[in-house]
């Protein structure tokens, strides 16, 4: 495990020294949340919590870290001595990985002395933003494939090793059947998949020989790349020849077929399907790659392409149409040292969507009796909701828009859970493939209208009446001061 303690912006450390010098280290609440769903989606898939946990567990300043900070000449010795004995002592709450989430609700909540809470900002955002982005993009690709398998093939195009490794993890959580990334397979115990390159074909005297040798090596996973020379005149016929010889030799044909990596994928797959079927290989896989994304896959499905397995690389691992998740980390409350109560804090802005929700909060998810999400409710942490009472939901901006739920007509679940208490981890992260199963269940709680790729129906995120009242009072007080 790498020591990521210095994976932070400089101003986190300079602010920490400022708090230290002013003997200010009151307990505060910070929320990590995002304001807009990426890729035109109606929701996001929360991801990265396991790596946040690893980071917090190992959070310490080594002698080398302190020596480096000393060399910057920005920090005094008393503060460096404090860092030498640093240990995170606060509480962290988070929404579990694989959960579908929506704008403005806390994905991670940090309750800790302000020096500690300030330090962890950058790393938490770096980890959660990246993996949540890739998981959300991958969900769109998986959805477009309508049940066909999606293989994550993006390692060579990812922005560095970490993006490739943790992007593969996020993609599998969101539904990809496997990854070409062997290190990710080892680290997270996820399926690894792949075929061969054009160079394999070109390294032999002819295409048939290349296919034959590959089939001898991997008879149980013989997926042949057929577009090196001529897909329909050479590639597919040579593949059929090899499959025929395997069948005649009594070799079981399983996990076999062809891969297309160029050309008109709809046309070529239809022609290849006819050729394979005519030769008796009706169960042969037709896989495709070649700069795919959710829109191209959706288009190919609409055109009747006979592709049943998809290898998606660059556009998935980089989230090419939306390269940043945009999560932020904002102060929400400061504890009154005399009373022990949290004083709500709010950030104002000329841009209304950048006005924060104050206070120490939690998130409740409201379902109808069929298990579909009706809305999320951001409430104060000391509020409780049970379905034996009626519930009035209202839009916090357009407040005249209301939904009244009778007692017993809904179910409710708190989705922000404890992860660290007093600096000790109290949460066990599931295995990656178990998170994938959970994510699939989560996606099934969405209405079909919220899953569509274009102009999806947005899920409402409302504020409790108590939280809305506090927010309104803070806004009114600010306006009075300005007047």
C-alpha positions in Angstrom: 0.0 0.0 0.0 1.3 3.4 -1.0 1.5 6.2 1.5 -0.9 8.8 0.0 -0.8 11.3 2.9 0.8 14.0 0.7 -1.7 13.4 -2.1 -3.2 16.8 -1.2 -3.3 20.3 -2.4 -0.8 22.6 -0.8 -3.4 24.9 0.6 -4.8 22.1 2.8 -1.5 22.0 4.6 -1.1 25.8 4.8 -4.6 26.1 6.2 -3.9 23.3 8.7 -0.9 25.3 10.0 -3.1 28.4 10.2 -5.6 26.5 12.4 -2.7 25.1 14.4 -1.1 28.5 15.1 -4.5 30.0 16.0 -5.2 27.1 18.3 -8.4 26.5 16.3 -9.3 22.8 15.9 -13.1 22.7 16.5 -15.1 19.7 15.3 -16.7 20.4 11.9 -18.8 18.7 9.3 -17.7 18.6 5.6 -19.9 17.1 2.8 -18.5 15.7 -0.4 -21.2 15.9 -3.1 -21.6 16.8 -6.7 -23.9 19.2 -8.5 -24.6 17.7 -11.9 -24.9 14.1 -13.3 -22.2 13.4 -15.9 -22.7 12.2 -19.5 -26.3 13.5 -19.6 -27.4 10.8 -17.1 -30.3 11.0 -14.6 -28.1 9.6 -11.8 -24.6 8.5 -11.0 -23.1 5.3 -9.6 -21.1 6.0 -6.4 -17.7 4.3 -6.4 -14.3 4.4 -4.7 -15.2 4.0 -1.0 -12.8 1.1 -0.5 -9.9 3.2 -1.6 -11.0 6.0 0.6 -11.0 3.6 3.5 -7.5 2.4 2.7 -6.3 6.0 2.5 -7.7 6.9 5.9 -6.4 3.8 7.5 -2.8 4.6 6.4 -3.0 8.4 6.9 0.3 9.4 8.6 3.2 11.7 7.9 6.4 9.7 7.5 9.8 11.1 8.4 10.4 11.6 4.7 7.1 13.5 4.4 8.0 15.8 7.2 11.6 16.3 5.9 10.2 17.2 2.5 7.7 19.7 4.0 10.5 21.2 6.1 12.5 21.8 2.9 9.7 23.9 1.4 10.3 26.5 4.2 6.6 27.0 4.6 6.1 25.3 7.9 7.3 25.9 11.4 8.9 23.2 13.5 6.0 23.0 16.1 3.6 22.3 13.3 5.9 19.7 11.7 6.1 18.0 15.1 2.3 17.9 15.2 2.3 16.3 11.8 4.8 13.7 12.9 2.3 12.3 15.4 -0.8 12.9 13.2 -3.6 10.3 13.2 -7.1 10.7 11.9 -9.5 10.6 14.9 -12.9 11.7 13.4 -16.0 10.0 12.0 -16.8 9.4 8.4 -20.1 8.4 6.9 -20.6 7.4 3.3 -23.1 6.0 0.7 -21.9 2.4 -0.1 -20.3 1.7 -3.4 -22.6 0.7 -6.2 -25.5 2.8 -4.9 -27.3 5.0 -7.4 -26.9 8.6 -6.3 -28.1 12.1 -7.2 -26.9 15.7 -7.2 -26.5 17.6 -4.0 -26.7 14.7 -1.5 -23.6 13.9 0.5 -21.7 10.9 -0.9 -19.2 11.2 2.0 -19.6 13.1 5.2 -16.5 13.9 7.4 -17.1 14.8 11.1 -13.7 15.6 12.6 -11.4 18.3 14.0 -11.0 20.9 11.3 -7.3 20.2 10.7 -8.1 16.6 10.0 -11.2 17.3 8.0 -9.3 19.8 5.9 -6.4 17.5 5.1 -8.5 14.6 3.7 -10.5 16.8 1.2 -8.3 16.4 -1.8 -7.7 12.7 -1.7 -11.4 11.9 -1.0 -12.5 14.0 -4.0 -9.7 12.5 -6.2 -10.8 8.9 -5.4 -14.6 9.4 -5.4 -14.7 11.7 -8.4 -12.7 9.4 -10.7 -14.3 6.1 -9.9 -17.9 7.4 -9.7 -17.3 9.0 -13.2 -16.1 5.8 -14.8 -18.8 3.7 -13.1 -21.5 6.0 -14.3 -20.1 6.0 -17.9 -19.8 2.2 -17.8 -23.4 1.9 -16.6 -24.5 3.7 -19.7 -22.5 1.5 -22.0 -23.8 -1.7 -20.3 -27.4 -0.3 -20.5 -27.0 0.3 -24.3 -25.8 -3.3 -24.8 -29.2 -4.6 -23.6 -27.8 -7.6 -21.8 -24.8 -8.3 -24.1 -21.5 -8.6 -22.3 -19.3 -5.5 -22.1 -15.6 -6.1 -21.7 -13.5 -3.1 -20.4 -10.5 -2.8 -22.8 -9.2 0.7 -22.0 -5.9 0.2 -20.1 -3.6 1.4 -22.9 -5.7 4.6 -23.4 -6.3 5.4 -19.7 -4.6 8.5 -18.2 -1.9 6.6 -16.4 -1.7 3.3 -14.5 -4.0 4.3 -11.6 -6.8 5.5 -13.9 -6.5 2.2 -15.8 -6.5 0.0 -12.6 -9.2 1.8 -10.6 -11.2 2.6 -13.8 -11.4 -1.1 -14.5 -12.7 -1.7 -11.0 -15.3 0.9 -11.3 -16.4 -0.4 -14.7 -16.9 -3.9 -13.4 -18.9 -2.6 -10.4 -21.2 -0.9 -12.9 -21.8 -4.1 -14.9 -18.9 -4.9 -17.2 -18.3 -8.7 -17.4 -14.6 -8.3 -17.2 -11.5 -6.3 -18.0 -8.4 -6.8 -20.1 -6.3 -5.3 -17.2 -4.5 -8.3 -15.6 -3.3 -6.3 -12.6 -6.8 -5.1 -11.9 -7.9 -8.7 -12.1 -5.3 -9.7 -9.5 -6.0 -6.8 -7.2 -9.7 -7.0 -7.1 -10.4 -10.6 -8.0 -12.4 -9.6 -11.1 -12.7 -11.6 -14.4 -10.0 -10.9 -17.0 -10.8 -11.3 -20.7 -9.1 -10.8 -24.1 -8.4 -12.2 -27.5 -5.3 -11.5 -29.6 -3.9 -8.6 -31.6 -3.4 -8.1 -35.4 0.3 -8.6 -34.8 -0.4 -12.3 -33.9 -1.9 -12.8 -37.4 0.8 -10.8 -39.1 3.6 -12.8 -37.4 2.6 -16.0 -39.2 3.0 -16.8 -42.9 -0.8 -16.7 -43.4 -4.0 -16.0 -41.5 -5.2 -19.7 -41.4 -2.0 -20.8 -39.7 -2.3 -18.0 -37.1 -5.9 -19.0 -36.3 -4.9 -22.7 -36.2 -2.1 -22.1 -33.7 -4.3 -19.9 -31.5 -7.0 -22.6 -31.4 -4.5 -25.2 -30.4 -3.3 -23.0 -27.5 -6.8 -21.8 -26.3 -9.4 -24.3 -27.5 -11.8 -23.3 -24.7 -11.6 -19.6 -25.5 -11.0 -19.4 -29.2 -12.1 -15.9 -30.3 -10.4 -15.0 -33.5 -9.8 -11.5 -34.9 -10.9 -11.6 -38.5 -10.2 -8.2 -40.0 -6.5 -8.1 -40.4 -6.6 -8.6 -44.2 -10.2 -9.0 -45.5 -13.0 -9.8 -43.1 -15.5 -11.6 -45.3 -13.2 -13.0 -48.0 -10.4 -14.2 -45.7 -11.0 -13.7 -42.0 -14.4 -15.3 -41.5 -13.8 -18.2 -44.0 -10.5 -19.0 -42.2 -12.1 -18.9 -38.8 -14.9 -21.3 -40.1 -12.2 -23.6 -41.4 -10.5 -23.7 -38.0 -13.8 -24.2 -36.2 -14.7 -27.1 -38.6 -11.4 -28.8 -37.9 -11.9 -28.4 -34.1 -15.4 -30.0 -34.4 -14.1 -32.9 -36.5 -11.4 -33.5 -34.0 -13.9 -33.8 -31.3 -12.8 -30.6 -29.5 -15.8 -29.0 -27.6 -16.6 -25.7 -29.1 -17.3 -23.3 -26.2 -16.5 -19.6 -25.8 -15.6 -19.4 -29.4 -16.3 -17.0 -32.2 -14.9 -14.0 -34.0 -14.0 -10.4 -33.2 -14.5 -7.4 -35.5 -12.3 -4.4 -35.0 -12.9 -2.2 -38.0 -15.2 -1.5 -40.9 -19.0 -1.3 -40.9 -19.7 -3.3 -37.9 -23.5 -3.7 -38.6 -23.0 -4.9 -42.1 -20.0 -7.1 -41.4 -21.7 -8.7 -38.4 -24.8 -9.6 -40.4 -22.8 -11.1 -43.2 -20.5 -13.0 -40.7 -23.6 -14.3 -38.9 -25.0 -15.8 -42.1 -21.7 -17.4 -42.9 -21.2 -18.9 -39.5 -24.8 -20.2 -39.3 -24.5 -21.7 -42.8 -21.5 -23.6 -41.6 -23.4 -24.9 -38.5 -21.8 -22.6 -36.0 -25.0 -20.9 -34.8 -23.7 -20.4 -31.3 -20.4 -18.7 -32.3 -19.9 -15.4 -30.6 -19.5 -12.3 -32.7 -17.6 -9.7 -30.7 -16.8 -6.2 -31.7 -14.5 -3.4 -30.6 -13.3 -0.2 -32.4 -13.9 3.1 -30.5 -17.3 2.1 -29.2 -19.4 4.0 -26.8 -23.0 3.8 -25.6 -24.4 5.8 -28.6 -22.6 3.7 -31.2 -23.7 0.5 -29.5 -27.2 1.7 -29.3 -27.2 2.6 -33.0 -25.7 -0.7 -34.0 -28.4 -2.5 -31.9 -31.0 -0.5 -33.7 -29.5 -1.4 -37.1 -29.9 -5.1 -36.2 -26.2 -5.8 -35.8 -25.5 -9.4 -34.9 -23.0 -8.6 -32.2 -23.4 -10.2 -28.8 -20.2 -9.2 -27.0 -18.6 -5.8 -27.0 -15.1 -4.6 -26.1 -15.1 -1.0 -25.1 -11.9 0.9 -24.4 -11.0 4.6 -24.8 -14.5 6.1 -24.5 -15.3 4.2 -21.4 -12.0 4.4 -19.4 -11.6 8.1 -20.1 -15.3 9.0 -20.0 -14.4 10.9 -23.2 -17.5 13.1 -23.4 -17.4 14.1 -19.8 -13.9 13.9 -18.4 -14.5 15.2 -14.9 -17.2 14.3 -12.3 -17.2 17.7 -10.6 -17.6 16.6 -6.9 -16.9 19.2 -4.3 -16.2 19.3 -0.5 -17.9 22.0 1.5 -18.1 23.0 5.2 -21.6 22.4 6.4 -21.4 22.9 10.2 -19.2 23.8 13.1 -19.6 22.4 16.6 -20.3 24.9 19.4 -17.7 23.8 22.0 -19.9 24.9 24.9 -23.1 23.2 23.9 -21.8 20.4 21.7 -24.4 21.3 19.1 -23.6 21.9 15.4 -24.0 25.4 14.1 -25.1 25.2 10.4 -22.9 26.9 7.9 -23.9 27.9 4.3 -22.0 28.9 1.2 -23.7 31.5 -0.9 -23.2 32.2 -4.6 -24.6 34.2 -7.4 -25.2 30.8 -9.0 -28.1 29.2 -7.2 -26.9 25.6 -7.7 -23.7 26.5 -5.9 -25.5 27.4 -2.7 -24.9 24.6 -0.2 -27.2 22.8 2.1 -26.2 23.6 5.7 -26.0 21.4 8.8 -25.1 17.9 9.9 -27.1 15.8 7.5 -28.1 12.4 6.4 -29.9 11.0 3.3 -33.1 8.9 3.2 -34.3 7.1 0.1 -38.0 6.9 -0.4 -39.5 3.9 -2.4 -42.9 3.1 -3.6 -44.3 -0.3 -2.7 -42.9 -1.9 -5.9 -39.4 -0.9 -4.8 -38.9 1.9 -7.2 -37.3 5.2 -6.1 -39.8 8.0 -5.6 -37.3 10.6 -4.3 -34.3 11.1 -2.0 -34.7 13.2 1.1 -31.8 15.1 2.6 -32.5 15.6 6.3 -30.7 16.6 9.5 -28.8 13.8 11.1 -31.1 13.7 14.2 -34.2 13.3 12.1 -35.9 9.9 11.7 -38.5 8.7 9.2 -40.7 5.6 9.2 -43.4 4.6 6.8 -46.1 4.5 9.5 -46.5 8.3 9.2 -47.6 10.4 6.2 -44.8 12.2 4.3 -45.0 15.4 2.4 -42.2 15.9 -0.1 -41.6 19.2 -1.8 -39.2 20.7 -4.3 -36.7 22.9 -2.4 -36.6 25.4 -5.3 -40.0 25.2 -6.8 -41.7 24.7 -3.5 -45.2 24.5 -4.9 -44.4 21.2 -6.4 -45.4 18.7 -3.7 -46.0 14.9 -3.3 -48.1 13.6 -0.4 -47.5 10.0 0.6 -49.9 8.3 2.9 -48.7 6.2 5.8 -47.9 2.7 4.5 -47.7 3.8 0.9 -44.0 3.9 0.8 -40.8 2.5 2.4 -37.8 4.4 3.5 -34.1 3.6 3.9 -31.2 5.7 5.3 -28.4 5.3 2.7 -25.6 7.2 4.5 -23.8 4.7 6.8 -21.0 4.9 9.3 -17.6 4.1 8.0 -15.2 5.4 10.6 -16.0 6.2 14.3 -13.4 8.0 16.4 -10.8 7.2 13.8 -11.4 3.5 13.7 -13.0 1.7 10.7 -16.4 0.2 11.5 -17.3 -0.8 7.9 -16.1 -3.8 5.9 -16.0 -3.2 2.2 -17.6 -6.0 0.1 -15.7 -7.8 -2.6 -15.8 -6.1 -6.0 -18.1 -8.7 -7.6 -20.4 -8.5 -4.7 -20.6 -4.8 -5.1 -21.4 -5.4 -8.8 -24.4 -7.6 -7.7 -25.6 -4.8 -5.3 -25.2 -2.2 -8.1 -27.4 -4.3 -10.4 -30.1 -4.4 -7.6 -29.7 -0.6 -7.2 -30.2 0.0 -10.9 -33.4 -2.1 -10.8 -34.9 0.4 -8.3 -34.8 3.1 -11.0 -37.8 3.7 -13.4 -37.0 2.8 -17.0 -37.5 6.5 -17.9 -34.5 7.4 -15.7 -32.3 4.9 -17.4 -32.6 6.0 -21.0 -29.5 7.5 -22.6 -31.1 10.7 -24.0 -33.2 13.2 -22.0 -33.8 10.8 -19.0 -36.4 11.6 -16.3 -34.6 13.1 -13.3 -35.2 11.7 -9.7 -36.1 14.4 -7.2 -33.8 15.2 -4.3 -35.8 17.1 -1.6 -35.0 18.7 1.7 -36.7 17.9 4.9 -38.9 20.6 6.3 -36.5 21.2 9.2 -33.5 21.5 6.9 -35.3 23.7 4.4 -36.3 26.0 7.3 -32.7 26.3 8.5 -31.5 27.0 5.0 -34.1 29.7 4.4 -33.3 31.3 7.8 -29.6 31.5 6.9 -30.4 33.0 3.5 -32.8 35.5 5.1 -30.2 36.5 7.7 -27.6 37.1 5.1 -30.0 39.3 3.1 -30.7 41.3 6.2 -27.0 41.9 6.8 -26.5 43.0 3.2 -29.4 45.5 3.5 
